[in-house]
Amino acid sequence: MIIGIPKEIKNNENRVALTPGGAAVLREAGHSVIVEAGAGAGSGFSDEEYAKEGAQLLPSAAEVWGKAEMIMKVKEPLPSEFGYFREGLTLFTYLHLAAEPKLTEALVQHKVTAIAYETIQLPNGGLPLLTPMSEVAGRMSVQVGAQFLEKNYGGRGILLGGVPGVPPADVIILGGGIVGTNAAKMALGLGANVVVIERSAERLRYLDDVFHGRIRTLMSNPYNIANAVQKADLLIGAVLIPGAKAPKLVSEEMVRQMKPGAVIVDVAVDQGGSIETVDRVTTHSAPTYEKHGVLHYAVANMPGAVPRTSTLALTNVTIGYALELAGKGVTRALYGNPPLKLGVNTYQGHVTYPAVAEAVGLPYTGLDSLLPIS
């Protein structure tokens, strides 16, 4: 198979879908890898490194998209890339289609097979291709929150961990999954008071065990959320429903009750956000806006700020699935691989992931009804 790696064009997105080492693995398996010149530069990988591993460098995105049978990306295609879509193309990337109706319509119209990293799901509920970026984003949420709490960035002027004789900041984390757990690790390590709000009693027990009681845990309900949000110096939205829009757990009225200069970091913004006042997506070049006296950070590609770490972590988990898709062909790879089948969001002009169909208002078609009989 011919696998294409275009340069990412989202604002300040410096990740690349495949490291030179990943290209070498695909080449050794007999596949061709074509890379847009400069695609890896933001992550510190030179064109020469890709060429050394047998990848072919092409000067433009149009050539990569035009020649590849499968495109591997990091972020969802932007409107300027929709013109590259064509029937028979496989797109393997983060998609977050529940918040992207126009992209979904374009993929359906052009009959692209779109496989979303974030909806590939193991039988135990794990999201193997989303997990490393959730780990990065969770840890980053505390880093950026601590920075924007500084007065010169518009925050309350609070040091996250305080100092002897001065209390630390109150960090409230909505969601106790991968993002929330990693945020809690970082916030606790910096000495903050940490509260995690989660709807699963089983997950709350797990968090209480692994943190040895050093964080507070609360059951997710409107009363607990409202009380906790009012006390927050840093509020982190870490809620995820695979493939679906994030639920709005924090109302605008709750935000009005927050302390002046408090900071909100909504990691779920690429799925629509879990906080009502997160009503726009920001970028790394203009990451925040103020509403009701509260600083909002709503960057949808947070791991793009640490691209070297993120690209290495992403390739670690995508390469096995890429080998499966390239080695067997997409249709054959889906047979007997339920986790990979769950990754298919559009196929032959149909939306095949129910939460996406519901979110964007398009008909849902079960993937099994579209696959040829094996």
Disulfide bonds with the S-S distance in Angstrom:
none
